[in-house]
Amino acid sequence: MLYPKSNKYRSVYNLNGIWNFNIIDENYIPIKPLDKYQKMAVPASYNDIVAERNVRDHVGKVVYETYFSIPLMKEKIYRLRIGAASHKCDVYLNGKLIGSGINGFYPIDLLLEGLEEENRLSIVIDNRLTFQTFPTGRVVNGKQISQHDFYNFTGIHRDVLVYSMSKEYIEDIEIKTVIDGDYSKVLVNVTSNCEVSLKIKDKEGNIVSTGKPGLIAIPNHKLWSTENPYLYTLIVESQYDKYEEKFGIRKVEVKGNQFLLNDKPIYFKGFGMHEDFFIIGKGNNSAVNIRNFELLKWVNANSFRTSHYPYSEEIMNLADEYGFLVIDEVPAVGMNWWKDNFTPDRINQDSLSIHKELVRQLIARDKNHPCVVMLSVANEAGTHEEASREYFKSVINYAKTISDLPITTAEFTKYDEVCRIADMLDVICINRYYGWYTDHSDLSVVCNQMKEELQKWYSEYHKPMIVTEFGADTIEGLHACPSETFSEEFQKEYIEENCMAFDQCGFCIGEHVWNFADFKTKQGLTRVRGNRKGVFTKERQPKLAAHYLRDRWKNI
Ligand code: GCB
């Protein structure tokens, strides 16, 4: 379903705000209104809002409840859109189950039938991770165990909207652009139960083309690029409905050891990020989103990876507008627990079907975003295991049947461990911490070890490479001369050493520092107030390394 927007045929009612909230038992069903509850903000994670340890650390189910009343018209249908609720959820209207969400980073869009004058909406969320959820994890003695370090934030993380439209509505729009000299052909596919006509408006508001679903030409097109993220608007209209969808005209191609955007080689400069901020946790927040993007521009970045899950739809829209290139990642993280992960009792056929479904839903959600230039189907899976090959062959082949995007994974498997899936990827991305997790503090090994490994991969696979993670934990305000680990000087020098390696490898087409900003993690001996590898602090202020990157990236 299309993202809810209001216009003369459609109305959107925003249910964000303060809801009722409580921890609940396994078998709870919201037949009656909650009699005991506390107040909770939506959208937000509840973890850093509450003051009780047992609520913050709760592993299991919670319920959110709100009441709403909207104008009802017989000729309209009503739907509910929850941008994301982490991780699994069941949705009840007036005590009746109306649908479920299978993953914490995807929209849930449900038909609302039998609306009354006043309605009670209850969302039961389960935050437990298993081998069949993504991220993967397991619960042992009531404790959540996970392989990934980022905190298992729980809550309704994105907007909750009720929207109305006519029964003859536009359900989906798919826009594909093909550049042909000065002309562009735009292939528009509309799923609808009514006949529609199309108009294309340029950024200045002029109608540049009209037609019906199928191929439409745009003469003298302007391309979408990182320097000029030019967006057109497709207007789809029928007698009963109307929808406007923005799109850009751009071409993405992997050729030899290059990644081409509109036939020009791209060097990816940027970060792996996280949706994470004080108090709100993973709740979508426009002020934080804009601040992040302003800092990305300031530091001269041109790209980021949605490590390790799909980000909010608002962030994707902003990336189109700002002109950032996005490596869009499905939440397949944590698949490297033991020596053997891809076994029938761990990551198995059930996991595989959910993994493929999450690829499908990501493409369905993000297919019209010009910013999305590559799909990452996993972060640091156990791809050294023989059994991982069949598994990922199935995921990658499936992704290729539904999308033209280049496919990658962020690899933790070292070259010498033999990655079983590298030959199936379009770009090889590696996450490496030479001089940090190995040879800790020894800056003299960083450049050579990195260069040596990159060269080994390239000499076997002849594919372009991006280092999608490298970084050092750094406490802002901590200085040392000569540098020591955790100081701002060390982080800067560490990044510089890595960059020296990239500069000596022509096939290395990008560097994504881990991480854009400090973020909350599970508690652990190596994490003092979370992961501190941010080039920006959690308050979103630059550390010393940010100034170095700003200078470096200005000239690349
Ligand atoms: C990684 C993971 C990332 C961690 C990072 C670290 O390899 O992909 O999620 O946060 O290392 O800092 O340890």
Boltz pocket constraint, residues with backbone or C-beta under 6 A from the ligand:
constraints:
  - pocket:
      binder: B
      contacts: [[A, 148], [A, 149], [A, 150], [A, 379], [A, 380], [A, 412], [A, 431], [A, 469], [A, 514], [A, 531], [A, 533]]
      max_distance: 6.0
